[in-house]
Amino acid sequence: MNRLLYLLLGLLLATGYTSRAQDPDLEGILVEETMDEAIVGEEGTETLLLDNTRSKIGRDFYDAFFRHYTELPKATTPRLPTDTTARKVTHNLELDLDALIVTIDELPAFGVGTSIISVTLNDQVIWQNYVQARQDVIEAYAINAAEIINQYVLNYQEVQRSLESEDQKGSGLF
């Protein structure tokens, strides 16, 4: 009797797993989640905004972030050196100043109506917080995140410009 029970349980489990298999016609296609994107370009700097949110909280945050981020003043054009023939420009692989990728990710949290939303800039987490489902909280956090991302980029560009100035330039020998 126990063998029959184990055999029946094994058959039920095996058919349960096979019925959940993905359709073979859709192999290689990700149908679970979608990613929305937008490009913000201004004076030589292009920013790609990626929306990787899963709920209405995340989507509202992305919309508010996008609205506010596009209104913020972007970086000024860099000053050109006087003699461009003697200067070799090497691009920093860590953060390219001409192409920025801002990703908004959302993870469900344990509380009802809350999510963990993180904003990354070129795969580096800059802003992360628990966000409630209240519209005023979502709007305030989105404005805060947009200002922090914009200020981070402006500070980074200013540091790069100051490191490229004549008084910071050296031979590399001590």
C-alpha positions as a printed NumPy array, in Angstrom:
array([[  0.   ,   0.   ,   0.   ],
       [  2.855,   2.397,   0.835],
       [  4.521,   1.654,  -2.527],
       [  1.324,   2.477,  -4.368],
       [  0.988,   5.716,  -2.417],
       [  4.617,   6.706,  -3.191],
       [  4.144,   5.812,  -6.871],
       [  0.962,   7.889,  -7.088],
       [  2.64 ,  10.819,  -5.309],
       [  5.631,  10.585,  -7.672],
       [  3.357,  10.607, -10.734],
       [  1.449,  13.618,  -9.451],
       [  4.655,  15.538,  -8.785],
       [  6.104,  14.611, -12.187],
       [  3.012,  15.749, -14.075],
       [  2.889,  18.934, -12.012],
       [  6.419,  19.878, -13.069],
       [  5.875,  19.072, -16.733],
       [  2.68 ,  21.094, -16.885],
       [  4.611,  24.183, -15.735],
       [  7.242,  23.924, -18.466],
       [  7.631,  26.818, -20.871],
       [  6.181,  26.643, -24.347],
       [  8.898,  25.345, -26.737],
       [  7.866,  27.926, -29.358],
       [  8.874,  30.725, -26.974],
       [ 12.351,  29.414, -26.206],
       [ 14.85 ,  32.227, -25.773],
       [ 12.183,  34.913, -25.399],
       [ 11.783,  36.523, -21.998],
       [  8.097,  37.031, -21.344],
       [  8.178,  37.539, -17.576],
       [  9.116,  41.206, -17.393],
       [  9.365,  44.174, -19.681],
       [ 11.829,  47.019, -19.625],
       [ 10.915,  50.526, -20.672],
       [ 13.552,  52.983, -21.805],
       [ 13.908,  56.629, -22.72 ],
       [ 16.81 ,  58.72 , -23.982],
       [ 17.486,  62.166, -22.596],
       [ 20.056,  64.125, -24.577],
       [ 21.343,  67.599, -23.922],
       [ 24.511,  69.355, -25.091],
       [ 26.601,  66.301, -25.881],
       [ 25.598,  64.143, -22.931],
       [ 23.114,  61.364, -23.59 ],
       [ 21.351,  59.61 , -20.752],
       [ 19.52 ,  56.328, -21.22 ],
       [ 16.808,  55.847, -18.584],
       [ 15.799,  52.205, -18.085],
       [ 12.594,  51.26 , -16.28 ],
       [ 12.869,  47.859, -14.62 ],
       [  9.933,  48.215, -12.226],
       [  7.285,  45.631, -11.432],
       [  4.336,  47.413,  -9.84 ],
       [  2.322,  50.603,  -9.895],
       [  4.528,  52.04 ,  -7.151],
       [  7.607,  51.575,  -9.306],
       [  5.922,  52.871, -12.436],
       [  4.718,  56.015, -10.641],
       [  8.234,  56.517,  -9.263],
       [  9.729,  56.153, -12.762],
       [  7.256,  58.648, -14.248],
       [  7.952,  61.229, -11.523],
       [ 11.712,  60.633, -11.764],
       [ 11.632,  61.033, -15.554],
       [  9.601,  64.251, -15.376],
       [ 11.896,  65.826, -12.819],
       [ 15.188,  64.537, -14.267],
       [ 14.48 ,  65.983, -17.708],
       [ 13.764,  69.406, -16.169],
       [ 17.026,  69.588, -14.193],
       [ 19.962,  71.534, -15.664],
       [ 22.501,  69.196, -17.18 ],
       [ 26.258,  69.499, -17.324],
       [ 27.872,  72.361, -19.103],
       [ 30.1  ,  71.72 , -22.067],
       [ 33.699,  71.064, -21.032],
       [ 36.313,  73.72 , -21.618],
       [ 38.607,  72.905, -24.51 ],
       [ 42.353,  73.106, -23.892],
       [ 44.291,  75.754, -25.753],
       [ 46.621,  73.323, -27.522],
       [ 44.766,  70.186, -28.574],
       [ 47.675,  68.643, -30.51 ],
       [ 49.817,  68.103, -27.417],
       [ 47.03 ,  66.573, -25.381],
       [ 45.944,  62.954, -25.571],
       [ 42.434,  62.259, -24.331],
       [ 41.921,  58.89 , -22.669],
       [ 38.424,  57.804, -21.845],
       [ 37.64 ,  56.604, -18.368],
       [ 36.059,  53.163, -18.506],
       [ 34.351,  53.577, -15.154],
       [ 31.99 ,  56.396, -16.107],
       [ 31.847,  57.731, -19.647],
       [ 30.833,  61.373, -19.513],
       [ 29.075,  61.281, -22.875],
       [ 26.9  ,  58.199, -22.303],
       [ 25.115,  57.614, -19.014],
       [ 22.804,  54.713, -18.207],
       [ 20.363,  55.317, -15.361],
       [ 18.404,  52.222, -14.309],
       [ 15.45 ,  52.219, -11.937],
       [ 14.974,  48.787, -10.324],
       [ 12.22 ,  47.669,  -7.982],
       [ 12.139,  44.795,  -5.508],
       [  9.002,  43.872,  -3.578],
       [  9.353,  44.435,   0.171],
       [  7.787,  42.558,   3.074],
       [  5.327,  45.282,   4.002],
       [  2.056,  45.746,   2.202],
       [  2.271,  48.607,  -0.258],
       [  6.034,  49.113,  -0.046],
       [  8.838,  48.418,  -2.47 ],
       [ 12.593,  48.808,  -2.459],
       [ 13.493,  51.09 ,  -5.345],
       [ 17.093,  51.605,  -6.368],
       [ 18.51 ,  54.013,  -8.919],
       [ 21.821,  53.007, -10.482],
       [ 24.143,  55.003, -12.69 ],
       [ 26.281,  52.836, -14.98 ],
       [ 25.751,  49.783, -12.714],
       [ 26.664,  51.668,  -9.53 ],
       [ 23.889,  52.086,  -6.956],
       [ 23.532,  55.795,  -6.19 ],
       [ 20.117,  55.927,  -4.495],
       [ 18.079,  53.181,  -2.767],
       [ 15.129,  53.424,  -0.402],
       [ 11.871,  51.869,   0.75 ],
       [  8.998,  53.599,  -1.035],
       [  5.405,  53.536,   0.187],
       [  2.347,  53.505,  -2.034],
       [  1.385,  57.08 ,  -1.114],
       [  1.606,  59.441,  -4.086],
       [  3.179,  62.328,  -2.16 ],
       [  5.927,  60.045,  -0.814],
       [  6.614,  58.625,  -4.283],
       [  6.844,  62.141,  -5.749],
       [  9.167,  63.381,  -2.981],
       [ 11.49 ,  60.378,  -3.29 ],
       [ 11.57 ,  60.655,  -7.088],
       [ 12.527,  64.338,  -6.897],
       [ 15.207,  63.53 ,  -4.321],
       [ 16.64 ,  60.685,  -6.412],
       [ 16.687,  62.773,  -9.602],
       [ 18.505,  65.619,  -7.858],
       [ 21.045,  63.238,  -6.304],
       [ 21.763,  61.554,  -9.656],
       [ 22.106,  64.904, -11.418],
       [ 24.387,  66.303,  -8.699],
       [ 26.505,  63.125,  -8.763],
       [ 27.071,  63.494, -12.51 ],
       [ 27.851,  67.213, -12.209],
       [ 30.345,  66.594,  -9.379],
       [ 31.987,  63.751, -11.268],
       [ 32.384,  65.87 , -14.396],
       [ 33.842,  68.747, -12.374],
       [ 36.374,  66.433, -10.708],
       [ 37.361,  65.022, -14.095],
       [ 37.818,  68.529, -15.505],
       [ 39.908,  69.612, -12.52 ],
       [ 42.103,  66.509, -12.792],
       [ 42.712,  67.277, -16.456],
       [ 43.832,  70.861, -15.723],
       [ 47.449,  71.967, -16.148],
       [ 48.301,  72.114, -12.425],
       [ 47.097,  68.519, -11.885],
       [ 48.861,  67.158, -14.952],
       [ 52.192,  65.52 , -14.255],
       [ 54.679,  63.092, -15.703],
       [ 53.708,  60.25 , -13.389],
       [ 57.245,  60.027, -11.979],
       [ 57.918,  60.797,  -8.344]])
